[in-house]
Amino acid sequence: MHIKKRLLLPFVCYFLSVSQFFHVCHGDVGTAAQYSPPYLPTACFGEDQTQFPSSNLFAAAGDGIWDNGASCGRQYLVRCISASQPGTCVPDQTIQVKIVDYAPTALSPPSAQSTTIVLSETAFGGITNIPMDSINVEFQQSVLPPLPPIFFLYKLITLSFQILQLHNFLFIASCRV
């Protein structure tokens, strides 16, 4: 019985550390449109060209996420979940966009009115296969900058190593008792 308890602790620790990489919860659901250049000036940063990420993955916030301008500079993870035409969404493709404008006052009109978010042409094309006026999206605010996949692998290996060290320490400590 004592051996089973000793094996349970490392298993629970490992499970908890690995579970940090997989999230069951999802974001909010809304609609997205696209808009084309000219993008300047914006409601968030005016004429500043440096506001746009080099990837051109940016967006204008609709009323639902505008938050009286507090959304300026926020990062959102956006994924196409459905559209009126089957095959529109790129399966399992999520992009990260930066909010740089307010959709109702954007210089360029969106392809559809009153959407949750209006994506740049590049961003919209990154999650759709077929040109559409609007799509249904899942989105959530991202609090961290995008990280390369190798970072997650490194973190997993580091956590696993720490758990093994803890397990060895507990094993040695239990042998001394």
Residue frames as a rotation matrix with the C-alpha (Angstrom) as fourth column:
MET 1
0.568 0.823 0.000 0.00
0.823 -0.568 0.000 0.00
0.000 0.000 -1.000 0.00
HIS 2
0.404 -0.506 -0.762 2.87
0.209 -0.760 0.615 2.37
-0.890 -0.408 -0.202 0.85
ILE 3
-0.660 -0.663 0.355 4.36
0.454 0.025 0.891 1.86
-0.599 0.749 0.284 -2.64
LYS 4
-0.086 0.711 0.698 1.06
0.975 -0.084 0.206 2.81
0.205 0.698 -0.686 -4.33
LYS 5
0.802 0.355 -0.481 0.90
0.496 -0.845 0.202 6.07
-0.334 -0.400 -0.853 -2.37
ARG 6
-0.021 -0.914 -0.404 4.50
0.155 -0.403 0.902 6.81
-0.988 -0.043 0.150 -3.28
LEU 7
-0.719 -0.217 0.660 3.74
0.645 0.144 0.750 6.33
-0.258 0.966 0.036 -6.98
LEU 8
0.289 0.938 0.193 0.55
0.956 -0.274 -0.101 8.39
-0.041 0.214 -0.976 -6.83
LEU 9
0.463 -0.135 -0.876 2.27
0.278 -0.916 0.288 11.67
-0.842 -0.377 -0.387 -5.95
PRO 10
-0.649 -0.728 -0.221 4.59
0.009 -0.299 0.954 11.77
-0.761 0.617 0.200 -9.00
PHE 11
-0.576 0.510 0.639 1.68
0.817 0.335 0.469 10.79
0.026 0.792 -0.610 -11.25
VAL 12
0.508 0.806 -0.303 -0.52
0.823 -0.558 -0.105 13.59
-0.254 -0.196 -0.947 -9.89
CYS 13
0.148 -0.547 -0.824 2.32
0.050 -0.828 0.559 16.13
-0.988 -0.124 -0.095 -10.19
TYR 14
-0.838 -0.472 0.275 3.06
0.249 0.119 0.961 15.04
-0.486 0.874 0.018 -13.74
PHE 15
-0.210 0.857 0.470 -0.63
0.976 0.153 0.156 15.15
0.062 0.492 -0.869 -14.71
LEU 16
0.600 0.455 -0.658 -1.04
0.574 -0.818 -0.042 18.65
-0.557 -0.353 -0.752 -13.27
SER 17
-0.202 -0.753 -0.627 2.05
-0.080 -0.625 0.777 19.97
-0.976 0.207 0.066 -15.03
VAL 18
-0.877 -0.093 0.471 1.11
0.427 0.298 0.854 18.47
-0.219 0.950 -0.222 -18.40
SER 19
0.055 0.991 0.123 -2.48
0.985 -0.034 -0.169 19.69
-0.164 0.130 -0.978 -18.06
GLN 20
0.096 -0.084 -0.992 -1.15
0.200 -0.975 0.102 23.26
-0.975 -0.208 -0.077 -18.16
PHE 21
-0.846 -0.492 -0.203 -0.48
-0.117 -0.199 0.973 22.76
-0.519 0.847 0.110 -21.88
PHE 22
-0.753 0.644 0.133 -4.03
0.458 0.369 0.809 21.70
0.472 0.670 -0.572 -22.76
HIS 23
-0.870 0.491 -0.041 -6.97
-0.347 -0.670 -0.656 23.97
-0.350 -0.556 0.754 -22.17
VAL 24
-0.603 0.738 0.303 -10.50
0.758 0.649 -0.072 22.61
-0.250 0.187 -0.950 -22.17
CYS 25
0.238 0.739 -0.630 -12.15
0.431 -0.662 -0.613 26.01
-0.870 -0.125 -0.476 -22.15
HIS 26
-0.240 -0.213 0.947 -12.60
0.963 -0.178 0.204 27.97
0.125 0.961 0.248 -25.34
GLY 27
-0.959 -0.177 -0.221 -13.06
0.203 -0.974 -0.104 31.65
-0.196 -0.144 0.970 -26.08
ASP 28
-0.166 0.913 -0.373 -16.08
-0.173 -0.400 -0.900 33.68
-0.971 -0.085 0.224 -27.02
VAL 29
-0.383 0.155 0.911 -17.98
0.857 0.428 0.287 33.26
-0.345 0.890 -0.296 -30.26
GLY 30
0.071 0.391 -0.918 -18.68
-0.064 -0.916 -0.395 36.14
-0.995 0.087 -0.040 -32.62
THR 31
0.783 0.198 0.590 -18.50
0.567 0.163 -0.807 37.24
-0.257 0.966 0.015 -36.23
ALA 32
-0.160 -0.878 -0.450 -15.65
0.239 -0.477 0.846 38.60
-0.958 0.028 0.286 -38.31
ALA 33
0.950 0.271 0.153 -15.44
0.227 -0.265 -0.937 40.60
-0.214 0.925 -0.314 -41.51
GLN 34
-0.041 -0.991 0.131 -12.43
0.935 0.008 0.354 41.91
-0.352 0.137 0.926 -43.40
TYR 35
0.874 0.240 -0.423 -11.26
0.080 -0.929 -0.363 45.31
-0.480 0.283 -0.830 -44.50
SER 36
0.440 -0.668 0.601 -8.78
0.884 0.202 -0.422 46.52
0.160 0.716 0.679 -47.08
PRO 37
-0.565 -0.677 -0.471 -6.26
0.699 -0.697 0.163 49.37
-0.438 -0.237 0.867 -47.28
PRO 38
-0.271 -0.820 0.504 -6.03
-0.172 -0.474 -0.864 52.22
0.947 -0.321 -0.013 -46.62
TYR 39
0.174 0.259 -0.950 -5.71
0.791 0.538 0.292 51.39
0.587 -0.802 -0.111 -42.93
LEU 40
-0.590 -0.478 -0.651 -4.37
0.774 -0.564 -0.288 54.77
-0.229 -0.674 0.702 -41.75
PRO 41
-0.593 -0.475 0.650 -5.24
-0.640 -0.211 -0.739 56.74
0.488 -0.854 -0.179 -39.73
THR 42
-0.302 0.477 -0.826 -6.52
0.479 0.824 0.301 54.44
0.824 -0.305 -0.477 -36.98
ALA 43
0.627 0.629 0.460 -8.56
-0.141 -0.489 0.861 55.25
0.766 -0.605 -0.218 -33.88
CYS 44
0.858 -0.300 -0.417 -5.87
0.513 0.456 0.727 53.70
-0.028 -0.838 0.545 -31.68
PHE 45
0.139 -0.956 -0.257 -2.55
0.675 -0.098 0.731 55.01
-0.725 -0.275 0.632 -32.93
GLY 46
0.491 0.143 -0.859 -3.33
-0.278 -0.909 -0.310 57.62
-0.825 0.391 -0.407 -35.60
GLU 47
0.828 -0.200 -0.523 -0.84
-0.546 -0.079 -0.834 57.79
0.125 0.977 -0.175 -38.48
ASP 48
0.046 -0.886 0.462 1.88
-0.868 0.193 0.457 55.71
-0.494 -0.422 -0.760 -36.79
GLN 49
0.316 0.003 -0.949 3.05
-0.776 0.576 -0.256 53.06
0.546 0.817 0.185 -39.29
THR 50
-0.683 -0.717 -0.138 4.79
-0.498 0.595 -0.631 51.06
0.535 -0.362 -0.764 -36.56
GLN 51
-0.225 0.682 0.696 1.46
-0.890 0.147 -0.432 50.06
-0.397 -0.716 0.574 -35.02
PHE 52
0.712 0.534 -0.457 1.06
-0.692 0.645 -0.324 47.28
0.122 0.547 0.828 -37.58
PRO 53
0.383 -0.580 0.719 2.75
-0.221 0.698 0.681 43.95
-0.897 -0.420 0.140 -36.85
SER 54
-0.477 -0.665 -0.575 5.22
-0.740 -0.050 0.671 42.84
-0.475 0.745 -0.468 -39.53
SER 55
-0.833 0.217 0.509 2.99
0.314 0.943 0.113 39.79
-0.455 0.254 -0.854 -40.12
ASN 56
-0.808 0.589 0.000 0.08
-0.446 -0.612 0.653 42.11
0.385 0.528 0.757 -41.10
LEU 57
-0.335 0.702 -0.629 -2.11
0.655 0.653 0.380 40.18
0.677 -0.285 -0.678 -38.67
PHE 58
-0.982 0.081 -0.170 -4.14
0.063 -0.710 -0.701 43.02
-0.178 -0.700 0.692 -37.19
ALA 59
-0.353 0.931 0.092 -7.78
0.854 0.281 0.437 43.96
0.381 0.233 -0.895 -36.74
ALA 60
-0.690 0.330 0.644 -10.33
-0.407 -0.913 0.032 46.63
0.598 -0.240 0.764 -35.92
ALA 61
-0.928 0.342 -0.150 -12.49
0.317 0.510 -0.800 46.03
-0.197 -0.790 -0.581 -32.86
GLY 62
-0.303 0.917 0.261 -16.25
0.328 -0.156 0.932 45.97
0.895 0.368 -0.254 -33.15
ASP 63
0.076 0.424 0.903 -18.51
-0.642 -0.672 0.369 47.43
0.763 -0.608 0.221 -30.46
GLY 64
0.865 0.390 -0.315 -18.50
-0.078 0.725 0.684 44.15
0.495 -0.567 0.658 -28.52
ILE 65
0.495 -0.753 -0.434 -14.77
0.868 0.454 0.203 44.26
0.044 -0.477 0.878 -27.74
TRP 66
0.231 -0.408 0.883 -13.93
0.330 -0.821 -0.465 47.96
0.915 0.399 -0.055 -28.20
ASP 67
0.333 -0.055 -0.941 -14.24
0.939 0.109 0.326 48.71
0.085 -0.992 0.088 -24.47
ASN 68
0.964 0.153 -0.216 -14.05
0.174 -0.981 0.081 52.51
-0.200 -0.115 -0.973 -24.98
GLY 69
0.672 -0.735 -0.091 -10.63
-0.527 -0.388 -0.756 52.17
0.521 0.556 -0.648 -26.60
ALA 70
0.347 -0.552 0.758 -9.11
-0.788 0.268 0.555 49.92
-0.509 -0.790 -0.342 -23.95
SER 71
0.771 -0.013 0.637 -8.82
0.220 0.944 -0.248 47.18
-0.597 0.331 0.730 -26.58
CYS 72
0.837 -0.511 -0.197 -6.18
-0.455 -0.450 -0.769 49.18
0.304 0.733 -0.609 -28.50
GLY 73
-0.122 -0.992 0.022 -3.02
-0.926 0.106 -0.361 47.09
0.356 -0.064 -0.932 -28.66
ARG 74
0.152 0.224 0.963 -4.66
-0.665 0.743 -0.068 43.97
-0.731 -0.630 0.262 -27.25
GLN 75
-0.761 -0.391 -0.518 -3.86
-0.638 0.593 0.490 40.66
0.116 0.704 -0.701 -28.87
TYR 76
0.244 0.873 0.422 -6.63
-0.796 0.429 -0.426 38.21
-0.553 -0.232 0.800 -29.76
LEU 77
-0.882 -0.331 0.336 -6.48
-0.120 0.847 0.518 34.59
-0.456 0.417 -0.786 -30.86
VAL 78
0.024 0.899 -0.436 -9.03
-0.827 -0.227 -0.514 34.12
-0.562 0.373 0.738 -33.65
ARG 79
-0.887 -0.216 0.407 -10.25
-0.003 0.886 0.464 30.93
-0.461 0.411 -0.787 -35.30
CYS 80
-0.437 0.751 -0.495 -12.85
-0.860 -0.190 0.473 30.50
0.261 0.633 0.729 -38.05
ILE 81
-0.726 0.212 0.655 -15.51
-0.261 0.796 -0.547 28.04
-0.637 -0.568 -0.522 -36.87
SER 82
-0.186 0.670 0.719 -18.17
0.791 0.536 -0.294 28.26
-0.582 0.514 -0.630 -39.60
ALA 83
-0.794 0.044 -0.606 -19.54
-0.338 -0.861 0.381 30.23
-0.505 0.507 0.698 -42.52
SER 84
0.214 0.965 -0.153 -22.56
-0.665 0.029 -0.747 30.19
-0.716 0.262 0.647 -44.81
GLN 85
0.621 -0.079 -0.780 -20.58
-0.677 0.448 -0.584 28.20
0.395 0.891 0.225 -47.39
PRO 86
0.914 -0.287 0.285 -19.08
0.052 0.782 0.621 24.84
-0.401 -0.553 0.730 -46.37
GLY 87
0.449 -0.833 0.323 -15.30
0.892 0.400 -0.208 24.59
0.044 0.382 0.923 -46.67
THR 88
0.757 -0.125 0.641 -14.72
0.039 -0.971 -0.235 28.27
0.652 0.203 -0.730 -45.98
CYS 89
0.782 -0.418 0.462 -12.75
-0.600 -0.307 0.739 27.82
-0.167 -0.855 -0.491 -42.76
VAL 90
-0.030 -0.861 -0.507 -9.17
-0.520 0.447 -0.728 26.57
0.854 0.242 -0.461 -42.70
PRO 91
0.765 0.421 -0.488 -9.43
0.124 0.646 0.753 23.64
0.632 -0.636 0.442 -40.25
ASP 92
0.674 -0.437 -0.595 -7.60
0.729 0.265 0.632 24.04
-0.118 -0.860 0.497 -36.93
GLN 93
-0.254 -0.757 0.601 -6.02
0.752 -0.546 -0.369 27.34
0.608 0.358 0.708 -37.97
THR 94
0.700 0.387 -0.600 -5.72
0.689 -0.586 0.426 30.01
-0.187 -0.712 -0.677 -35.27
ILE 95
-0.028 -0.688 0.725 -4.15
0.600 -0.592 -0.538 33.41
0.799 0.420 0.430 -35.81
GLN 96
0.036 -0.010 -0.999 -3.11
0.902 -0.429 0.036 36.09
-0.430 -0.903 -0.007 -33.34
VAL 97
0.079 0.088 0.993 -4.13
0.701 -0.713 0.008 39.63
0.709 0.695 -0.119 -34.25
LYS 98
-0.715 -0.322 -0.620 -3.42
0.655 -0.618 -0.435 43.02
-0.243 -0.717 0.653 -32.71
ILE 99
0.441 0.896 0.055 -6.26
0.886 -0.425 -0.184 45.53
-0.141 0.129 -0.981 -32.33
VAL 100
-0.679 -0.733 -0.034 -5.27
0.701 -0.662 0.264 48.78
-0.216 0.156 0.964 -34.05
ASP 101
-0.896 0.401 0.192 -8.60
-0.234 -0.791 0.565 50.44
0.378 0.461 0.803 -34.89
TYR 102
-0.531 0.836 0.137 -12.30
-0.104 0.097 -0.990 50.82
-0.841 -0.539 0.035 -34.08
ALA 103
-0.653 0.195 0.732 -14.39
0.684 0.565 0.460 49.17
-0.324 0.802 -0.502 -36.82
PRO 104
0.404 0.911 0.076 -17.27
0.846 -0.341 -0.409 51.73
-0.347 0.229 -0.910 -36.99
THR 105
0.782 -0.130 -0.609 -14.82
-0.166 -0.986 -0.002 54.60
-0.601 0.102 -0.793 -37.58
ALA 106
-0.103 -0.866 0.489 -12.22
0.452 0.397 0.799 52.77
-0.886 0.303 0.350 -39.72
LEU 107
-0.362 -0.134 -0.922 -11.28
-0.577 -0.745 0.335 54.61
-0.732 0.654 0.192 -42.91
SER 108
-0.796 0.055 -0.603 -11.91
-0.494 0.519 0.698 51.53
0.351 0.853 -0.386 -45.04
PRO 109
0.134 0.932 0.338 -15.41
-0.990 0.110 0.091 49.99
0.047 -0.347 0.937 -44.78
PRO 110
-0.582 -0.307 0.753 -15.67
-0.460 0.888 0.007 46.37
-0.670 -0.342 -0.658 -43.59
SER 111
-0.910 0.220 -0.351 -17.05
-0.210 0.486 0.848 43.63
0.358 0.846 -0.396 -45.83
ALA 112
-0.045 0.925 -0.376 -19.95
0.601 0.326 0.729 43.24
0.798 -0.193 -0.571 -43.35
GLN 113
-0.194 0.061 0.979 -21.38
-0.476 -0.878 -0.040 45.62
0.858 -0.474 0.199 -40.75
SER 114
0.389 0.438 0.811 -21.77
-0.886 -0.063 0.459 45.12
0.252 -0.897 0.364 -36.99
THR 115
0.528 -0.292 -0.798 -19.30
0.156 0.956 -0.247 42.26
0.835 0.006 0.550 -36.62
THR 116
0.916 -0.214 -0.339 -17.35
0.364 0.085 0.928 41.51
-0.170 -0.973 0.155 -33.46
ILE 117
0.080 -0.963 -0.258 -13.99
0.061 -0.254 0.965 42.01
-0.995 -0.092 0.038 -35.16
VAL 118
0.977 0.123 -0.172 -12.84
-0.151 -0.162 -0.975 43.22
-0.148 0.979 -0.140 -38.58
LEU 119
0.407 -0.855 0.321 -9.65
0.420 0.488 0.765 41.51
-0.811 -0.176 0.558 -39.76
SER 120
-0.092 -0.552 -0.829 -7.01
-0.704 -0.553 0.446 42.79
-0.704 0.624 -0.338 -42.14
GLU 121
0.579 0.287 -0.763 -6.96
-0.794 0.409 -0.449 41.09
0.184 0.866 0.465 -45.54
THR 122
-0.353 -0.818 -0.454 -3.93
-0.595 0.571 -0.565 39.02
0.722 0.071 -0.688 -44.51
ALA 123
-0.797 0.079 0.598 -5.51
-0.535 0.368 -0.761 37.93
-0.280 -0.926 -0.251 -41.23
PHE 124
0.240 0.969 0.062 -8.86
-0.757 0.227 -0.613 37.05
-0.608 0.101 0.788 -42.83
GLY 125
0.485 -0.126 -0.866 -7.10
-0.746 0.457 -0.484 35.10
0.456 0.881 0.128 -45.58
GLY 126
-0.585 -0.808 0.068 -5.11
-0.697 0.459 -0.550 33.20
0.414 -0.369 -0.832 -42.97
ILE 127
-0.754 0.351 0.556 -8.20
-0.276 0.599 -0.752 31.48
-0.597 -0.720 -0.354 -41.56
THR 128
0.391 0.920 0.006 -10.41
-0.328 0.145 -0.934 31.20
-0.860 0.363 0.358 -44.66
ASN 129
-0.466 -0.479 0.744 -10.15
0.478 0.572 0.667 29.29
-0.745 0.667 -0.037 -47.92
ILE 130
-0.219 0.563 0.797 -12.92
0.937 -0.107 0.333 31.14
0.273 0.820 -0.504 -49.76
PRO 131
-0.958 -0.077 0.276 -13.61
0.031 -0.985 -0.169 34.89
0.285 -0.154 0.946 -49.91
MET 132
-0.089 0.942 -0.322 -16.69
0.918 0.203 0.342 35.68
0.387 -0.266 -0.883 -47.78
ASP 133
0.141 0.220 0.965 -18.29
-0.068 -0.971 0.231 38.83
0.988 -0.098 -0.122 -46.41
SER 134
0.040 -0.118 0.992 -18.39
-0.974 -0.225 0.013 37.45
0.222 -0.967 -0.124 -42.87
ILE 135
-0.198 -0.166 -0.966 -17.58
-0.008 0.986 -0.168 34.32
0.980 -0.026 -0.197 -40.91
ASN 136
0.892 0.390 0.229 -18.29
-0.264 0.038 0.964 32.97
0.367 -0.920 0.137 -37.45
VAL 137
-0.060 -0.994 -0.089 -15.23
-0.193 0.099 -0.976 32.98
0.979 -0.041 -0.197 -35.24
GLU 138
0.793 0.039 -0.608 -14.06
0.580 0.256 0.773 31.85
0.186 -0.966 0.181 -31.86
PHE 139
0.125 -0.763 0.634 -11.82
0.067 -0.631 -0.773 34.43
0.990 0.139 -0.028 -30.21
GLN 140
0.800 0.067 -0.596 -10.12
0.597 0.012 0.802 35.08
0.061 -0.998 -0.031 -26.92
GLN 141
0.806 -0.535 0.253 -7.80
-0.527 -0.843 -0.103 37.71
0.269 -0.050 -0.962 -25.62
SER 142
0.523 -0.747 -0.410 -4.20
0.627 0.664 -0.408 36.61
0.577 -0.044 0.816 -25.50
VAL 143
0.987 -0.155 -0.042 -2.21
-0.073 -0.667 0.742 37.93
-0.143 -0.729 -0.670 -22.57
LEU 144
0.196 -0.967 0.165 1.13
0.124 0.191 0.974 36.64
-0.973 -0.171 0.157 -23.81
PRO 145
0.077 -0.245 -0.967 2.99
-0.929 -0.370 0.020 37.33
-0.363 0.896 -0.256 -27.03
PRO 146
0.892 0.267 -0.364 3.10
-0.405 0.830 -0.383 34.41
0.200 0.489 0.849 -29.46
LEU 147
0.160 -0.844 0.512 5.68
-0.726 0.251 0.640 31.83
-0.668 -0.475 -0.573 -28.46
PRO 148
-0.189 -0.283 -0.940 7.46
-0.886 0.463 0.038 29.41
0.424 0.840 -0.338 -30.76
PRO 149
0.757 0.560 -0.338 6.45
-0.407 0.808 0.427 25.73
0.512 -0.186 0.839 -30.35
ILE 150
0.000 -0.837 -0.548 9.99
0.273 0.527 -0.805 24.85
0.962 -0.149 0.228 -29.21
PHE 151
-0.551 -0.146 0.822 9.36
-0.631 -0.571 -0.525 26.90
0.546 -0.808 0.222 -26.05
PHE 152
0.436 0.814 0.384 6.51
-0.888 0.320 0.329 24.59
0.145 -0.485 0.863 -25.04
LEU 153
0.685 -0.280 -0.673 8.64
0.089 0.949 -0.304 21.52
0.723 0.148 0.675 -25.65
TYR 154
-0.428 -0.890 0.157 11.41
0.019 -0.182 -0.983 23.00
0.903 -0.418 0.095 -23.51
LYS 155
-0.306 0.388 0.869 8.91
-0.900 -0.415 -0.131 23.82
0.309 -0.823 0.476 -20.75
LEU 156
0.762 0.620 -0.187 7.48
-0.553 0.774 0.308 20.29
0.336 -0.131 0.933 -20.83
ILE 157
0.324 -0.735 -0.595 10.95
0.321 0.677 -0.662 18.73
0.890 0.023 0.455 -20.58
THR 158
-0.597 -0.558 0.576 11.92
-0.283 -0.525 -0.803 21.09
0.750 -0.642 0.156 -17.75
LEU 159
0.078 0.720 0.689 8.76
-0.977 -0.082 0.196 20.33
0.197 -0.689 0.698 -15.78
SER 160
0.822 0.199 -0.533 9.19
-0.195 0.979 0.064 16.59
0.535 0.051 0.843 -16.31
PHE 161
-0.111 -0.956 -0.271 12.77
0.259 0.236 -0.937 16.81
0.959 -0.174 0.221 -15.07
GLN 162
-0.553 -0.043 0.832 11.67
-0.665 -0.580 -0.471 18.76
0.503 -0.814 0.292 -11.98
ILE 163
0.543 0.811 0.218 9.01
-0.810 0.438 0.390 16.14
0.221 -0.389 0.895 -11.23
LEU 164
0.610 -0.395 -0.687 11.56
0.188 0.915 -0.358 13.36
0.770 0.089 0.632 -11.53
GLN 165
-0.516 -0.816 0.260 13.87
-0.039 -0.280 -0.959 15.22
0.856 -0.505 0.113 -9.15
LEU 166
-0.192 0.550 0.813 11.01
-0.947 -0.321 -0.007 15.63
0.258 -0.771 0.582 -6.68
HIS 167
0.794 0.502 -0.344 10.13
-0.443 0.864 0.238 11.95
0.416 -0.036 0.908 -7.02
ASN 168
0.165 -0.831 -0.532 13.76
0.320 0.555 -0.768 10.93
0.933 -0.043 0.357 -6.37
PHE 169
-0.625 -0.366 0.689 13.96
-0.439 -0.564 -0.699 13.25
0.645 -0.740 0.192 -3.37
LEU 170
0.218 0.805 0.551 10.75
-0.964 0.088 0.252 11.82
0.155 -0.586 0.795 -1.90
PHE 171
0.759 0.025 -0.651 11.93
-0.109 0.990 -0.089 8.28
0.642 0.139 0.754 -2.57
ILE 172
-0.271 -0.942 -0.197 15.28
0.224 0.137 -0.965 8.88
0.936 -0.306 0.174 -0.85
ALA 173
-0.529 0.134 0.838 13.55
-0.733 -0.571 -0.371 10.63
0.428 -0.810 0.400 2.06
SER 174
0.567 0.812 0.136 11.12
-0.786 0.485 0.384 7.74
0.245 -0.325 0.913 2.49
CYS 175
0.471 -0.480 -0.740 14.02
0.163 0.872 -0.461 5.25
0.867 0.097 0.489 2.50
ARG 176
-0.590 -0.757 0.280 15.68
-0.086 -0.286 -0.954 7.09
0.803 -0.587 0.104 5.39
VAL 177
-0.084 0.649 0.756 12.56
-0.923 -0.337 0.187 6.92
0.377 -0.682 0.627 7.56
